[in-house]
Amino acid sequence: MHDDELDFRIKEIHVGAGSPVDGVTIEELDLRTRTGALLLAVRRPGQSFEPNPPGDLVVPSGSVLIVLGTQAELDATTRLGSS
């Protein structure tokens, strides 16, 4: 999505081992507050995508997050997932 003021994109973010995302719940992650990005779905290893994941879903390493945001928000989320 793009207009003259905003440019939103959707991106897959891979969760690396030892990242701050590894092993925490969606609620604890608080992605919207930490990065501004909106979490659309999660795919945990060996499972299918789960849209609009519940707050108690635990995100292990190897998961993929589908997020929506501006380039800066997506960059912040990428750093968080791979740290």
LOGU-633196 format. One line per field, with one value per atom (N, C-alpha, C, O): x, y, z; atom name; residue number from 1; residue in one letter. Coordinates in Angstrom, 2 decimals, padded with zeros to 5 digits. Layout:
N
x = (X:...)
y = (Y:...)
z = (Z:...)
name = (CA:...)
resi = (NUM:...)
resn = (a:...)
This chain:
83
x = (000.84:000.00:000.88:001.91:000.46:001.25:000.33:-000.57:000.56:-000.02:001.07:002.22:000.75:001.79:002.46:003.56:001.78:002.33:002.82:003.74:002.24:002.59:002.92:002.37:003.81:004.19:004.24:005.25:003.17:003.10:003.51:003.22:004.19:004.64:004.36:004.19:004.32:004.20:005.51:006.06:005.99:007.28:007.27:006.61:008.01:008.27:009.51:010.55:009.39:010.51:010.83:009.97:012.06:012.48:013.06:013.91:012.59:013.02:014.24:014.17:015.34:016.58:016.72:016.11:017.54:017.82:018.50:019.41:018.05:018.64:018.13:018.56:017.21:016.66:015.69:015.22:015.39:014.44:013.05:012.23:012.76:011.46:011.38:010.30:012.49:012.57:012.03:012.59:010.95:010.42:009.47:009.06:009.11:008.18:006.80:006.66:005.79:004.44:004.23:004.99:003.20:002.84:002.58:002.98:001.90:001.61:002.89:003.03:003.82:005.09:005.91:006.61:005.82:006.55:006.13:006.98:004.84:004.29:004.90:005.39:004.84:005.47:005.01:005.82:003.74:003.19:003.84:004.19:004.00:004.62:006.12:006.67:006.78:008.24:008.71:009.76:007.95:008.43:007.44:007.82:006.18:005.14:004.51:003.49:005.09:004.58:003.39:003.26:002.53:001.34:001.58:001.89:001.42:001.60:000.34:-000.74:000.48:-000.66:-000.80:-001.91:000.33:000.30:001.64:002.66:001.63:002.84:002.82:001.78:003.97:004.13:005.25:006.41:004.89:005.89:006.42:005.74:007.64:008.23:007.29:006.76:007.10:006.29:004.79:004.02:004.37:002.94:002.56:003.43:001.27:000.80:000.69:000.76:000.52:000.37:-000.86:-001.91:-000.73:-001.85:-002.12:-001.39:-003.19:-003.49:-004.02:-004.64:-003.75:-004.22:-003.96:-004.90:-002.70:-002.38:-002.79:-002.73:-003.19:-003.59:-002.38:-001.25:-002.63:-001.56:-000.74:000.42:-001.33:-000.60:000.21:000.81:000.22:001.01:002.49:002.93:003.26:004.71:005.40:005.08:006.37:007.09:008.49:009.36:008.72:010.06:010.95:010.46:012.25:013.15:012.76:012.23:013.01:012.61:011.24:010.81:010.54:009.21:009.35:010.40:008.25:008.18:007.03:005.90:007.31:006.28:005.92:006.80:004.65:004.19:003.72:002.77:004.40:004.11:003.83:004.28:003.07:002.71:003.25:003.09:003.89:004.38:005.13:005.25:005.62:006.47:007.84:008.12:008.68:010.01:010.78:011.46:010.69:011.39:010.87:011.65:009.55:008.98:009.39:009.69:009.42:009.85:011.33:011.73:012.14:013.56:013.76:014.58:013.00:013.09:012.67:013.27:011.64:011.16:012.17:012.39:012.79:013.83:015.00:015.50:015.44:016.53:016.13:016.95:014.90:014.41:014.40:014.80:013.97:013.89:015.23:015.36:016.24:017.53:018.57:019.68:018.26:019.24:019.67:020.49)
y = (-001.18:000.00:001.23:001.27:002.22:003.44:004.62:004.54:005.70:006.98:008.02:007.66:009.26:010.30:010.42:010.95:009.93:010.10:008.80:008.82:007.67:006.40:005.35:005.35:004.48:003.38:002.12:001.86:001.33:000.11:-001.09:-001.16:-002.03:-003.24:-004.43:-004.28:-005.61:-006.85:-007.61:-007.69:-008.18:-008.86:-010.10:-010.13:-011.12:-012.28:-012.00:-011.60:-012.20:-012.03:-013.40:-014.03:-013.87:-015.17:-014.98:-014.12:-015.80:-015.71:-016.60:-017.82:-015.98:-016.71:-017.18:-016.63:-018.21:-018.71:-017.63:-016.95:-017.46:-016.47:-015.06:-014.15:-014.86:-013.51:-013.21:-014.14:-011.94:-011.58:-012.14:-012.18:-012.58:-013.14:-014.63:-015.13:-015.32:-016.76:-017.16:-016.77:-017.94:-018.49:-017.59:-017.95:-016.44:-015.56:-015.64:-016.08:-015.21:-015.20:-013.93:-012.97:-013.97:-012.80:-011.60:-010.48:-011.84:-010.75:-010.15:-008.93:-011.00:-010.53:-009.80:-008.83:-010.27:-009.65:-008.20:-007.33:-007.93:-006.58:-005.83:-004.71:-006.50:-006.01:-004.61:-003.79:-004.35:-003.05:-001.91:-000.87:-002.11:-001.08:-000.98:000.13:-002.12:-002.13:-001.63:-000.99:-001.92:-001.58:-000.75:-000.10:-000.77:-000.09:-000.98:-000.61:-002.15:-003.06:-003.85:-004.06:-004.28:-005.05:-006.51:-006.82:-007.41:-008.84:-009.41:-009.35:-009.97:-010.53:-012.03:-012.55:-012.75:-014.21:-014.72:-014.03:-015.97:-016.66:-018.07:-018.72:-018.52:-019.94:-020.50:-020.13:-021.41:-022.09:-023.29:-023.80:-023.74:-024.86:-026.07:-026.51:-026.60:-027.79:-027.56:-028.52:-026.30:-025.99:-025.03:-024.46:-024.86:-023.92:-022.52:-022.35:-021.53:-020.16:-020.03:-020.61:-019.28:-019.00:-017.50:-016.71:-017.10:-015.67:-015.14:-015.86:-013.86:-013.19:-014.06:-014.43:-014.37:-015.32:-014.78:-013.57:-015.68:-015.28:-014.84:-015.21:-014.06:-013.53:-014.58:-014.34:-015.75:-016.78:-017.72:-018.67:-017.48:-018.31:-018.03:-016.88:-019.09:-018.98:-019.08:-019.94:-018.18:-018.11:-018.71:-018.06:-019.94:-020.53:-020.08:-019.59:-020.26:-019.97:-020.86:-021.95:-020.36:-021.06:-020.66:-021.08:-019.85:-019.37:-018.25:-017.64:-018.00:-016.89:-016.00:-016.47:-014.71:-013.71:-012.99:-012.61:-012.80:-011.99:-010.67:-010.64:-009.59:-008.29:-007.24:-007.34:-006.24:-005.11:-003.86:-003.65:-003.00:-001.75:-000.93:-001.32:000.20:001.02:000.36:-000.59:000.83:000.24:000.33:-000.63:001.45:001.61:000.62:000.04:000.41:-000.54:-001.97:-002.76:-002.30:-003.63:-003.85:-004.95:-002.83:-002.93:-003.19:-004.02:-002.49:-002.68:-004.10:-004.71:-004.61:-005.96:-007.00:-008.00:-006.78:-007.69:-007.75:-008.84:-006.60:-006.58:-007.33:-008.05:-007.17:-007.84:-009.36:-010.10:-009.82:-011.26:-011.94:-013.12:-011.18:-011.82:-011.52:-012.05:-010.70:-010.32:-011.50:-011.35)
z = (000.00:000.00:000.00:000.67:-000.76:-000.84:-001.12:-001.96:-000.43:-000.80:-000.62:-000.36:-000.75:-000.70:000.67:000.77:001.72:003.07:003.70:004.52:003.32:003.95:002.89:001.79:003.26:002.38:003.23:003.88:003.23:004.02:003.19:001.99:003.83:003.18:004.09:005.30:003.49:004.25:004.08:002.98:005.19:005.14:006.03:007.07:005.60:006.44:007.28:006.76:008.58:009.50:010.08:010.70:009.89:010.41:011.82:012.04:012.74:014.14:014.34:014.19:014.68:014.90:016.33:017.25:016.52:017.87:018.69:018.21:019.91:020.80:020.61:021.31:019.67:019.49:020.64:021.30:020.89:021.95:021.71:022.62:020.49:020.15:020.52:020.84:020.47:020.69:022.06:023.09:022.07:023.31:024.08:025.18:023.54:024.24:023.60:022.46:024.33:023.80:022.96:023.06:022.14:021.34:022.24:021.93:023.36:024.30:024.87:024.94:025.28:025.82:024.76:025.06:023.53:022.43:022.25:022.04:022.32:022.21:021.02:021.14:019.87:018.65:018.27:017.85:018.41:018.00:018.80:018.24:020.10:020.94:020.68:020.63:020.51:020.35:018.99:018.90:017.93:016.59:015.78:014.81:016.16:015.40:014.34:013.76:014.08:013.06:013.61:014.81:012.69:013.03:012.66:011.51:013.62:013.39:012.75:013.34:011.56:010.84:011.04:011.17:011.09:011.20:011.69:011.63:012.19:012.64:012.06:012.03:011.60:011.23:012.08:011.93:012.97:013.79:013.01:012.13:013.33:012.59:012.54:013.56:011.32:011.15:011.19:011.16:011.25:011.32:010.20:009.54:009.99:008.98:009.59:010.81:008.72:009.21:010.08:009.78:011.16:012.06:012.00:012.59:011.28:011.19:012.52:013.30:012.74:013.96:015.20:015.90:015.48:016.55:017.93:018.17:018.82:020.17:020.99:020.69:022.01:022.85:023.57:023.90:023.83:024.57:023.67:024.16:022.35:021.44:021.66:021.62:021.90:022.11:020.75:019.94:020.52:019.25:019.44:020.02:018.95:019.06:017.90:016.89:018.05:016.94:015.76:015.94:014.58:013.37:012.89:011.81:013.67:013.27:012.25:012.10:011.55:010.61:011.04:011.24:011.17:011.48:010.20:009.44:009.95:008.83:009.42:010.20:009.05:009.66:008.58:007.44:008.98:008.13:008.78:009.98:007.97:008.53:007.50:006.34:007.94:007.10:007.01:007.76:006.12:006.00:007.31:007.69:008.01:009.28:010.32:011.07:010.38:011.32:010.99:011.89:009.71:009.30:009.59:009.99:009.39:009.72:011.20:011.59:012.05:013.50:013.89:014.77:013.24:013.51:013.05:013.74:011.91:011.41:012.40:012.70:012.89:013.88:015.14:015.72:015.57:016.77:016.58:017.48:015.41:015.14:015.00:015.30:014.55:014.30:015.36:015.29:016.32:017.35:018.17:019.08)
name = (N:CA:C:O:N:CA:C:O:N:CA:C:O:N:CA:C:O:N:CA:C:O:N:CA:C:O:N:CA:C:O:N:CA:C:O:N:CA:C:O:N:CA:C:O:N:CA:C:O:N:CA:C:O:N:CA:C:O:N:CA:C:O:N:CA:C:O:N:CA:C:O:N:CA:C:O:N:CA:C:O:N:CA:C:O:N:CA:C:O:N:CA:C:O:N:CA:C:O:N:CA:C:O:N:CA:C:O:N:CA:C:O:N:CA:C:O:N:CA:C:O:N:CA:C:O:N:CA:C:O:N:CA:C:O:N:CA:C:O:N:CA:C:O:N:CA:C:O:N:CA:C:O:N:CA:C:O:N:CA:C:O:N:CA:C:O:N:CA:C:O:N:CA:C:O:N:CA:C:O:N:CA:C:O:N:CA:C:O:N:CA:C:O:N:CA:C:O:N:CA:C:O:N:CA:C:O:N:CA:C:O:N:CA:C:O:N:CA:C:O:N:CA:C:O:N:CA:C:O:N:CA:C:O:N:CA:C:O:N:CA:C:O:N:CA:C:O:N:CA:C:O:N:CA:C:O:N:CA:C:O:N:CA:C:O:N:CA:C:O:N:CA:C:O:N:CA:C:O:N:CA:C:O:N:CA:C:O:N:CA:C:O:N:CA:C:O:N:CA:C:O:N:CA:C:O:N:CA:C:O:N:CA:C:O:N:CA:C:O:N:CA:C:O:N:CA:C:O:N:CA:C:O:N:CA:C:O:N:CA:C:O:N:CA:C:O:N:CA:C:O:N:CA:C:O:N:CA:C:O:N:CA:C:O:N:CA:C:O:N:CA:C:O)
resi = (1:1:1:1:2:2:2:2:3:3:3:3:4:4:4:4:5:5:5:5:6:6:6:6:7:7:7:7:8:8:8:8:9:9:9:9:10:10:10:10:11:11:11:11:12:12:12:12:13:13:13:13:14:14:14:14:15:15:15:15:16:16:16:16:17:17:17:17:18:18:18:18:19:19:19:19:20:20:20:20:21:21:21:21:22:22:22:22:23:23:23:23:24:24:24:24:25:25:25:25:26:26:26:26:27:27:27:27:28:28:28:28:29:29:29:29:30:30:30:30:31:31:31:31:32:32:32:32:33:33:33:33:34:34:34:34:35:35:35:35:36:36:36:36:37:37:37:37:38:38:38:38:39:39:39:39:40:40:40:40:41:41:41:41:42:42:42:42:43:43:43:43:44:44:44:44:45:45:45:45:46:46:46:46:47:47:47:47:48:48:48:48:49:49:49:49:50:50:50:50:51:51:51:51:52:52:52:52:53:53:53:53:54:54:54:54:55:55:55:55:56:56:56:56:57:57:57:57:58:58:58:58:59:59:59:59:60:60:60:60:61:61:61:61:62:62:62:62:63:63:63:63:64:64:64:64:65:65:65:65:66:66:66:66:67:67:67:67:68:68:68:68:69:69:69:69:70:70:70:70:71:71:71:71:72:72:72:72:73:73:73:73:74:74:74:74:75:75:75:75:76:76:76:76:77:77:77:77:78:78:78:78:79:79:79:79:80:80:80:80:81:81:81:81:82:82:82:82:83:83:83:83)
resn = (m:m:m:m:h:h:h:h:d:d:d:d:d:d:d:d:e:e:e:e:l:l:l:l:d:d:d:d:f:f:f:f:r:r:r:r:i:i:i:i:k:k:k:k:e:e:e:e:i:i:i:i:h:h:h:h:v:v:v:v:g:g:g:g:a:a:a:a:g:g:g:g:s:s:s:s:p:p:p:p:v:v:v:v:d:d:d:d:g:g:g:g:v:v:v:v:t:t:t:t:i:i:i:i:e:e:e:e:e:e:e:e:l:l:l:l:d:d:d:d:l:l:l:l:r:r:r:r:t:t:t:t:r:r:r:r:t:t:t:t:g:g:g:g:a:a:a:a:l:l:l:l:l:l:l:l:l:l:l:l:a:a:a:a:v:v:v:v:r:r:r:r:r:r:r:r:p:p:p:p:g:g:g:g:q:q:q:q:s:s:s:s:f:f:f:f:e:e:e:e:p:p:p:p:n:n:n:n:p:p:p:p:p:p:p:p:g:g:g:g:d:d:d:d:l:l:l:l:v:v:v:v:v:v:v:v:p:p:p:p:s:s:s:s:g:g:g:g:s:s:s:s:v:v:v:v:l:l:l:l:i:i:i:i:v:v:v:v:l:l:l:l:g:g:g:g:t:t:t:t:q:q:q:q:a:a:a:a:e:e:e:e:l:l:l:l:d:d:d:d:a:a:a:a:t:t:t:t:t:t:t:t:r:r:r:r:l:l:l:l:g:g:g:g:s:s:s:s:s:s:s:s)
